Amino acid sequence: MAFELELISPFEVAKDVALAVQEYTLLSLQSLANFFRRPLYMGDMVQQADLIGVGSLPIVILTGLSVGALLALNSASTLQRFGGVTLIGQLVSLGMVTELGPLITGLMVAGRNASGMASELGSMIVTEQIDAMRALGTDPTKKLVTPRVGATAFMLFFLTIIADLLGLIGGYGVAHLLFGLDTQQYWTSVWQILVFRDVFTGLIKPVLFGFIIATVGCYYGISTRGGTQGVGRSTTQAVVASSVLILIVDFFVTKLIFAIFGYR
Amino acid sequence: MPAPTLPSENAAASAVSPSGYAIEFDNVSIAFDEKVVLDSISFQLPHGETKALFGVAGSGKSTLLKLAIGLMRPDSGRIFVLGEEVTRMSEQELFELRRRVGIVFQESALFDSMPVYENVAFRLMEEGIPGEEIERRVREVLRFVELERTYDMFPSELSGGMRRRVAIARAIITEPEVLLYDSPTGGLDPVTSNTIVELIVKQRDVYKTSALMVTHRLQDAFTMATHQFDKATNQMIPLPKGQHCEVPMSFLILRDGKVIFDGDAHKLVTSRDDYIREYIS
């Protein structure tokens, strides 16, 4: 069996990428503009919030606890050398609230929900359900995309708070049980190290990540081509693209907040 | 088989559009990946008429329906639906126009996460009509397509023919002025096909709805051209010979992206074109 290698022009690739970026940007802007246009589909938004928020709770609880505990465990071994085990609380607190809480929650929800959105909307595309919706006089962006964007951004905010809290509890478990750190000492250091900037950073990120997860998931779903195989492809691409985008945005948001509020 | 009646038989009357036709295609062309699918297509669908579209697979029949409702944009040419120039309208403006047009997709395209009731009621719910009114109209239209018992069922629990009839119910619930059918009888058994043909004839003769119907089944279109719906007996009856041209029914055949025939049943059967003669034989 002979394989033929088809060469693709770099200009064609660049053109496709530029087109994809343009379409994604338009979809994102439209999904935001729809919040100011009637109808708002609150029922769909609540349903999505339940699916995304409540549905993701077990995985967020599990990862939050694990990451907090691991952070404490890994940092404690280093801190012990300098006699600074009492600083575990500060390290876990800062790490979880500003960075790991939002990031891990975002990546977990991206894996679970960006793929779900892409496969659901992709299936609707290949079975002409999106066309049917348009033909029935309903804007699919308004009915399908905007509720998912709103629900994901809203729920990720609270999921991150839960992950942060559980991360701190996980860190406390390790610090107290394995390294004998006093309960009050741990929680006092957790509380005292945090300033407004840290909390602000930790709470602005999940809103942005939620927006990214939903818009990327919906974009790949809506642009699905090529039947069931295409749905599978879109699902994978949605998870990869949303995860990468979350990491990139995380870096720039952190940098921007440092620029605005200054380094600690 | 007699079809049940819809109590509100008032809708039909299609308003006369400025162009004088329910649908008008004017030199419409579209190509996919440099393959020309429709090449300078022009035809008109008068109000109250049903036009059956024929052509081999891939000849652009379904594309033509999607162009008519603005789901696709042509590369060139103009399309008018109910007097509005679809080709110049924005997507938002099209949403308004589409409320006056019903479409039945080839594979029904029912929303698989919604039960039959919500599928059929979709447009009414979008319009914010009260729940009681919606339920009454959904039951009424499901009775019309003889599927009232499927009210709470999901599309996956229905047979192909039932799904097609639910799709028709969804398309006609708002009493549209124009209906677009994409292979409504494709892949169905003769009995179910006949039920669907009867529903389409009823829409044409009782509600005077203008319609474009894509089909591969010549016999269905000929049944429609040789029968009319009798309101008194509430069923489709054959027309006496010689009166076949009195029903508002026409045929359009596409070949290689062009219209090679546009006319009534008599003109079709008497055509001397070799391709058409072979097609209808």
Interface residues (C-beta under 8 A of the other chain):
Chain A: P39 M124 T127 E128 Q129 D131 A132 M133 R134 A135 L136 G137 T138 D139
Chain B: K66 I69 L71 E91 Q92 L94 F95 E96 R98 R99 V101 I103 F105 Q106 E107 A109 L110 F111 D112 F122 R123 E126 G128 R170
